[in-house]
Amino acid sequence: MSALPGIDAVRDAAARIAPHAVVTPVLRSAALDALAGAELHFKCEHLQRGGAFKFRGACNAVWSLTDAEAAHGVVTHSSGNHGNALALAAATRGIAAHVVVPEGAVQAKLDAIARAGGILHRCAPSQAAREAMCAEVQAHTGAALVHPYADARVMAGQGTIALELLRQVPALDALITPVGGGGLAAGVAIAAHALKPELALFGAEPAGADDAARSLAAGERVISVVPDTLCDGLRALVGEPNLDALRAQRVEVVTVSDAGTVAAMRLLWSELKQVVEVSSATVLAAILKQPRRFAGRRVGVVLTGGNVDLDALPW
Amino acid sequence: MSALPGIDAVRDAAARIAPHAVVTPVLRSAALDALAGAELHFKCEHLQRGGAFKFRGACNAVWSLTDAEAAHGVVTHSSGNHGNALALAAATRGIAAHVVVPEGAVQAKLDAIARAGGILHRCAPSQAAREAMCAEVQAHTGAALVHPYADARVMAGQGTIALELLRQVPALDALITPVGGGGLAAGVAIAAHALKPELALFGAEPAGADDAARSLAAGERVISVVPDTLCDGLRALVGEPNLDALRAQRVEVVTVSDAGTVAAMRLLWSELKQVVEVSSATVLAAILKQPRRFAGRRVGVVLTGGNVDLDALPW
């Protein structure tokens, strides 16, 4: 298995997940267009099964396994949405899903994983602790690892968003996604450029977890960043293959403050009328922070998730 | 002008508003379907221009005027969404909109009316005070009255929702809307039954403003109800022609408590990921209160508005 998927792998993923995933709608807002000075086409992955785009990658990975592999179940580590997605995807194939979750994850997301039938394994909130616990579960169960982002099957699944969006809005000039571990950003970049090489690609990254921006600037992966951001879905460090894809596809990463992101989240709620989580709002924050990059363009804007604790809103 | 529109008036309205109104999407939620034991198709009028279905009726009324009538502008009284809709509709024709608003209306809605270019006239929060102020503005300006619900042009505009929804989901068995003044409920009932006479029609009404339920039970219009409900969009007493339409179309009205409505609103936010206002949630509250009426059916559920004060959520 190659480290990065090609467009054929993305097309295969689209066929594989079609029986299970939602074709999410694209929404517009005249008020947000006016504010941005651009034509914003919001791809609503918070309306995806499980409330986040992660179902696409997880579902593609689960249905890529042979029957013999699948019999032992799957395992992953995730701050929430990928774990939930893997549990839901495993359920579509009737297999077990083990989910390693760091202490401090959003309770609503843990509840959703358990409701979806996932088996929770708690660990300390560090990358090393996550990986160690994952290895332990693998050793005990023989479950197949489905990494949240540094996995070609997962990237191919996330890339199906670009196929769908370019079918829904063929005339796009630009496309922006949040950047965390880079599974979404890489998959979408690979698929989008394969279909439309002239598309301008952007990523939005919290300033408090700006390892992708630093890594692209430095020309090598910067792993010294200690994430400090409200955006709980974007705290992972960008993966090695993911970074390669961002570089190869010339994705420009815009960093945004948490304050800018919370203001953008509020706009998405009040104007687009969509319940999106804080990580989802980085993309609008980036557009409003650097309006000249997007002015007058038709921009695809990927809203990634909507799993929010309604009792703990950030304003 | 007849007191009630026929299906031809609804079709004319659809053509008249098409250049200005949004064809709103229909959303689904597996979690809400499971909770209701029914197939719920949510018609998203909170994504209509101005954030509420009211734009349809207002726009149809504005574009039904002759040029000579339109030159004097339009006037209405409204607790918010209709006023905003009329201001937006008037702007599409370049004419003035005078909006009489009762003290105590939601500030976010008043701000929206002003932003849309509407001219605000404040009055006491009684039906009599609203009508007196309206008459005064009419006398001074010659503006055409566009009543929020007891107006055939307005009902015809709201009825276009049924045309659209039955095109999007032809196989519906039942349809439910909130009931306030009855412009939406009457327009939708007339249009829906004209296209599909076997459709079961329901209305959802706050128990604290249950004049429509009482009026249908009594066989005559009950105007003694003093509205006491969180649902600020549903405090108006049902209009005379509107009540006639509900009776003629055999609309069954289900009353719901504010507590049930707030719980349903929270479900619409957390599961459907939609920012809807409290009045919109009466429909889901009614389905969850009387599940046997809806069990196993394909139900069209009209979500009416999404203009919410995000700093004053009811939970």
Interface residues (C-beta under 8 A of the other chain):
Chain A: P25 L27 A30 H46 L47 R49 G51 R266 W269 S270 K273 Q274 V275 V276 G306 V308 L310 D311 L313 W315
Chain B: P25 L27 A30 H46 L47 R49 G51 R266 W269 S270 K273 Q274 V275 V276 G306 V308 L310 D311 L313 W315
